[in-house]
């Protein structure tokens, strides 16, 4: 007979614990959104919306099963790393903000912003592996904001420019990886 791994038999948090967890996670989402908007300006408004959307989807989720999601998430994380490198080398930080009426970002601001998110994404992988439910908000944010919306956005930016726009080459990879993570999460949960 097959023995269950402890991570397969972990229970769902009780209602009071889940309520406290939801409130605390909402507070973190608000703080992160405000911090993003204050430091990066309105050019990251869609990312702020994506984080809120990730939180709303997370509310309907149970604990993510690491064996179902973690490998797909790590692939999406690698895709995001490659996408960031392309954006950085091609000057996305100079080209994108003016399109929404904002001043270009400095190289260092763009670098620090993306490295901070990559660090959070790595920590979330640890959270998923340990079945820490709030880590799923970050997983969903990478899938929705960094994957699907980012990928589609780069196609739209290139179409608007009528030529290459920084980040276009790796946008299909981000889109595919984000979509795959969402598929793994939503298929499992039946939502």
Buried (B, 14 or more C-beta within 10 A) or exposed (E): EEEEEEEEEBEEBEEEEBEEBBEEBBEBBBEBBEEBBEEBBEBBBBBBBBBBBBBEBBEEBEBBBBEBBBEBBBBBBEBBBBBBEBBBEBBBBBBBBEEEEBEBBEEEBBBEBBEEBBEBBBEBBEBBBEBBBBBBBBBBBBBBBBBBBBBBBBBEBBEEEEEEBBBBBBBBBBBBBBBBBBEBBBEBBEE
